[in-house]
Amino acid sequence: MAPELAVDRQGACVGILAGGGPLPGQVARAVERAGGQVFIVGFQGFAEPAVIGHWPHRMIRLAAAGEILSALHEHHCHDLVLIGPVRRPSLINLRPDATGARILARIGKALFAGDDGLLGAIVRVLGEEGFTIRGAHEYLSGSVARRGVMGTISPDTAARADIMQGRRVVRELGRLDIGQGCVVQGGLVLAVEALEGTDCMLERVGGLRQPDRPAGVLVKMAKPGQERRADLPTIGPRTVAGAVAAGLRGIAIEAGATLMTDPAACITMADEAGLFLIGIGGEDEKMD
């Protein structure tokens, strides 16, 4: 099991660079269950104290790279996990410290690229600083979406056609490093995900529904070639609630490449609302 790979160094602990949401705490619990220790750097303005407060942690500004690296070394961290959403700040608001400025220079043009290009550069730089970057999915195998229907409701033929269309759209969005999701209704693309994220996209969709077509479908997948140690697609109960509010009839997510913050709650909520929840393949064109 992957967690043993990350906790078998004498005296070492796993460092967690924490953004928002519940996943940083879930990773920390998984590390502890595997017999390891954790230290969490919570990014100020993003990490939630109620989520990370149970473990040794320090809240640090996103661009204070010197303080972040010092804290990780002080706690003998070797393996790092980057988990939890962080909004990309403007350059004006970054205010990097001296080490942060040097790291930004090393990141170079990737700073102005899409999210995947930037995250890939961050992973590379952290590796150059002597850390091993682990994916959250290595610790949260039970939260990774499985293939096939994950509830009591299955998509019909029309919904499967929308899923196929959505998969093609998201694959192209991902190739351009734009986003990870879209909503399709009766073959019509109602919305695509960009910088605003899935939840905000779903809020827009409610006013775009076409009354003469069956309800739409949310499709969410990893980008082709995506740096999966830093930014796997993620859904949770809030996503399911957003799909319900938007009048959708189902959610399709990439199996093996999507994290679910609370799989049981997502499945229960979808069943109760009459939505299907299905894990789909990312590359092949066949659906289970």
N, C-alpha and C positions, 0 to 999 in steps of 0.2 A: 504493500500500500504506500502511496507517495509520501504521506507525512513523515514516515520513518526516515526518508532521505533527507528531510529538512531539520531533524531534531537529534541526529546521532553524533553531533560534535560535542566533545567534553567541554562543559562550561559555556557553550554558546546558546543564544536564544534567537528566536525568529523575530525580526523586526517587521512591523506592520505600518505602512504609510497609509493613513486612514483618511478617506473622504467621508461623504455623508452616508446615511442609510445604515441598515442593520448588519451588513455583511462583515465589516471589520470585527465586530464582536463574535460573529459566527466562526470566522477564521481563528480568532484567539482561542475560543473554546475547543475547536478541533485540534489545535496544536497542543493544548493542555491534555486532552484525552489521549493524544499520542505520546505523552510523557515529556513534552517539551515546555519551554518557558517562552514568554513573549514580552516584547517591549513595543509600545505603540507611539508613533508620532502622529498626533492628530492635527490636521491642517486647520488653522484658525478660520472660522467662518464657514467651515464645511463639516468637519467631524462633529458628532453629537456626544457631548459629555456623558449622557445617560447610557450610551452604547459602549463607550470605551473605558468608563470610569472604574470598572472592576479590576482592571489590570494596570501594571506600571505604565505610565504614559506621560507625555509632555505635549502641550499644545504649542505649536510653532507656526509662524507665518510661512506661507507656501514658498516664498522666494528667499527665505533665510536659510540657504543651503548649508552654510557653514555651521550653523547651530544644529541643523538636522543631522548632518554627517557626524558631528561631534557627539551628539546624543546617541546615535546608533553605535558608534565605536565604544563609547563609554559603557554601554550595556552589552558589549561583546556580541553584537548582531553580525551574522554572516549572511544568512538567507533573508531575503526581503520579499514581502508581498505588498503590491500596490492594489488597493481595493477601496471602492466607494466613489461615487461621482464627485467630481471637482469641476466647477465652471472655469473655463479658460479666462484668466484675467487679462485686462488690457495691459499693454506695455507701460502705460503711464502709472498704473496702479501696482505694478510688480514690486518696485523698490527693493531690488536684490541687494544682499550684503556682498562683501568682496568675493567670497567663494561663489555665491550665486551668480555674480557677473561673469566670473571665469567659466562657470558651467554653461551659462547662456551662450557665451562665445563658442564653446565647444559644440553646443547643439546646432548653432549656425542657422542655415536656411530652414531647417526643420521647424524652427520656432514659428515660421509663417505658413507652414504646411497644414494639412488637415490633421485631425486628431490622431489618426494612426501613425502618420509620419512623425509627429511630435512625440508620441508615447514610445515609439520605437527608438528614437534618439535618446530619450530619457533612460530607457532600459540599457542602452549601450553605454551611456555615461556612467550609470551606477555600476555596471559591470567593470568598467575601467577603474572605478574607485575601490574595487576589491569585493563587491557584494555579488551574491548569486541571486538572481531574480526568479522567484517561483510564482506560478499562476495560482490564483485562489481556487481554481477547480482541482488542484492537487490535494487540497485539504477538504474541500466540500463536495466530494464525489456524489453524495446523496442529494445534492441540490442541483446537479447538472441534469438538464432536460433529457429524458429518454425518448426513443423513437416510438411513434405510434400515438394512438388516442390515450389521453391521460385522465379520463373521466368517463362518464356514462353517455356522453353525446358525441356523435360522429358527424363530420362534415358530409353533406350530400354532394352530388355531382357538380352542381353549380358552384358550391363553396370551394370544392377542390380545383375547379377551373380558376377561381379567383386566387387561390393559394399559388397555383402555378404562375399566374401573371405577376403576383406580388413577388415571388421568388426571383423572376427575371428582372423586375424593377430594382429590388434590393441588391441583387448581384451587381447591377450596373452602378447604382449609387455607391456601393462599396468599392468598386473598381476605381471610382473617382474620389474615394475617401471623403464622402459627403455624410452619409448616415447609415443606420442599420435597420430601418423599418419603413413601412408604408402601409396605407390602407387602400384596399381595392373593393369596389362594389359593382358587381355585374360587369366585370371587365374594365370598368372606369377607375382610374387612379384618383382617389379623392385627395390624398395628401401624402407627402414624403417627409421623412424625418431629416432635419439638418441640425443646426447648432442648438435648437430649443429642446431637443430630446423627445422621447416617446410620449410622456405625459402631456406636454404642451401640444404636441401634434394631435393627440386624441381630443383635447379640448376644442381644437379647430374643427374637427371632423363632424361634430354634432350639427353644425349649421350647413354642412355640405351634402348631407344625405340626399339621395335621389329617391323620391317616393314611389317611382314606378319600377324599382328594381329590388331584388332581395337584399337584405341587410348585408353590410360590408364585413370584411375580414382584415384583421391586423396580421401582418407578416413581419417577423423580426429575425434577422440572421447576422452572423459574423461577416465582416468584410473579407473578400478574397485576400489571402496572404496576411491577414490581420495579426498584429502582435498580441497573441492571446494571453500573455502573462500580465497584461495591464488593462485590458478594456473589453472583456467578454460582454456580449449582449446580456442584459439582465431584465427580468420582469419580477413583479411581486403583486401582492394583493391590490396595491394602488393601481397597477396596470390593468388588472381585471376589472376593478371598479370603473376605471376610465373607459374601458371598452364597453361596459354596460351602459354608462352614461351617454356614450357616443352612439348608442343604438346598433352596435355591431353584433354579429352572431357567432363570432369565433376568433380564436387566436392561434396562429401557427408560428412556432419557434424552431430554430435549428437544433436538432438533437445533438448532444455531445458538445455543443458550443454555446449554450445559453444557460446562465445561472438563474435559478428561481429562489428568491429570498425566503419564501415559505411555501414549498411545494404543496403540502397538504391543504393549506388555506386557499391557495390559488385554485386547486382542483375543486374543493368544496364550493367556493364562491362561483366558479364557472358553472358547475352542475346546478346550483340553486338558481342561477340567473338564466339557465337554458343556453349557455354558450358551450361550444366545443373548445377543447384545448388539445393541440396535437403537436408532436415533435416530428419535424420533417428532415429529410436529408439535405445537405448543403450543395452537393455537386451533381448527383444523378438526377434524372428527370422523373424517376419512378416514385410514386407515393405509396406508402403502406395503407 
